[in-house]
Amino acid sequence: MEQWRADGRRAAVLEVRADNARAQAFYVRRGWVPDAERPPAEGDHRLFLRYVVAGAGE
């Protein structure tokens, strides 16, 4: 995350399987949140998580 901040990145998005609660919990504990801009579609098995880089581009 420090490198992302140094590079001026503001956010990152990753995907996990919607049925993988363990992976979701892993990322949520580290500050990732479900991406409101990419909700899962009907029948889609992916969940997108977003991380906002604090202090980036400031």
Short mmCIF file of the C-alpha atoms (twelve columns), coordinates in Angstrom:
data_MODEL
# 
_entry.id   MODEL 
# 
loop_
_atom_site.group_PDB 
_atom_site.id 
_atom_site.type_symbol 
_atom_site.label_atom_id 
_atom_site.label_alt_id 
_atom_site.label_comp_id 
_atom_site.label_asym_id 
_atom_site.label_seq_id 
_atom_site.Cartn_x 
_atom_site.Cartn_y 
_atom_site.Cartn_z 
_atom_site.pdbx_PDB_model_num 
ATOM 1  C CA . MET A 1  0.000   0.000   0.000   1 
ATOM 2  C CA . GLU A 2  2.881   2.354   0.706   1 
ATOM 3  C CA . GLN A 3  4.133   1.900   -2.853  1 
ATOM 4  C CA . TRP A 4  0.667   2.588   -4.248  1 
ATOM 5  C CA . ARG A 5  0.557   5.794   -2.196  1 
ATOM 6  C CA . ALA A 6  4.031   6.779   -3.425  1 
ATOM 7  C CA . ASP A 7  2.904   6.136   -7.010  1 
ATOM 8  C CA . GLY A 8  -0.145  8.377   -6.501  1 
ATOM 9  C CA . ARG A 9  -2.677  5.581   -6.889  1 
ATOM 10 C CA . ARG A 10 -6.030  6.483   -5.409  1 
ATOM 11 C CA . ALA A 11 -7.768  3.096   -5.384  1 
ATOM 12 C CA . ALA A 12 -7.453  -0.542  -6.337  1 
ATOM 13 C CA . VAL A 13 -10.067 -3.157  -7.215  1 
ATOM 14 C CA . LEU A 14 -9.810  -6.917  -6.964  1 
ATOM 15 C CA . GLU A 15 -12.236 -9.761  -7.383  1 
ATOM 16 C CA . VAL A 16 -12.939 -12.758 -5.197  1 
ATOM 17 C CA . ARG A 17 -15.454 -15.532 -5.577  1 
ATOM 18 C CA . ALA A 18 -18.779 -14.512 -4.072  1 
ATOM 19 C CA . ASP A 19 -18.955 -17.843 -2.232  1 
ATOM 20 C CA . ASN A 20 -15.478 -17.481 -0.696  1 
ATOM 21 C CA . ALA A 21 -16.327 -15.923 2.670   1 
ATOM 22 C CA . ARG A 22 -12.844 -16.618 4.009   1 
ATOM 23 C CA . ALA A 23 -11.146 -14.588 1.259   1 
ATOM 24 C CA . GLN A 24 -13.675 -11.799 1.643   1 
ATOM 25 C CA . ALA A 25 -13.031 -11.636 5.397   1 
ATOM 26 C CA . PHE A 26 -9.261  -11.592 4.786   1 
ATOM 27 C CA . TYR A 27 -9.506  -8.530  2.555   1 
ATOM 28 C CA . VAL A 28 -12.152 -6.737  4.640   1 
ATOM 29 C CA . ARG A 29 -9.886  -6.982  7.695   1 
ATOM 30 C CA . ARG A 30 -7.271  -5.158  5.637   1 
ATOM 31 C CA . GLY A 31 -9.550  -2.294  4.610   1 
ATOM 32 C CA . TRP A 32 -11.099 -3.556  1.363   1 
ATOM 33 C CA . VAL A 33 -14.850 -2.980  0.935   1 
ATOM 34 C CA . PRO A 34 -17.418 -4.248  -1.585  1 
ATOM 35 C CA . ASP A 35 -17.237 -2.049  -4.675  1 
ATOM 36 C CA . ALA A 36 -20.579 -0.225  -4.938  1 
ATOM 37 C CA . GLU A 37 -19.816 0.549   -8.599  1 
ATOM 38 C CA . ARG A 38 -19.593 -3.162  -9.479  1 
ATOM 39 C CA . PRO A 39 -22.307 -5.102  -7.650  1 
ATOM 40 C CA . PRO A 40 -22.531 -8.801  -8.530  1 
ATOM 41 C CA . ALA A 41 -24.911 -9.492  -11.394 1 
ATOM 42 C CA . GLU A 42 -27.488 -12.272 -11.212 1 
ATOM 43 C CA . GLY A 43 -25.640 -15.566 -11.516 1 
ATOM 44 C CA . ASP A 44 -22.215 -13.911 -11.338 1 
ATOM 45 C CA . HIS A 45 -19.816 -15.669 -8.998  1 
ATOM 46 C CA . ARG A 46 -17.487 -12.693 -8.593  1 
ATOM 47 C CA . LEU A 47 -17.451 -10.041 -5.914  1 
ATOM 48 C CA . PHE A 48 -15.376 -6.933  -6.519  1 
ATOM 49 C CA . LEU A 49 -13.655 -5.295  -3.565  1 
ATOM 50 C CA . ARG A 50 -12.182 -1.789  -3.533  1 
ATOM 51 C CA . TYR A 51 -9.368  -0.335  -1.477  1 
ATOM 52 C CA . VAL A 52 -9.057  3.444   -1.231  1 
ATOM 53 C CA . VAL A 53 -5.461  4.515   -0.711  1 
ATOM 54 C CA . ALA A 54 -5.349  7.086   2.090   1 
ATOM 55 C CA . GLY A 55 -3.207  10.100  1.302   1 
ATOM 56 C CA . ALA A 56 -2.787  9.265   -2.392  1 
ATOM 57 C CA . GLY A 57 -2.601  12.161  -4.792  1 
ATOM 58 C CA . GLU A 58 -2.751  14.761  -2.035  1 
# 
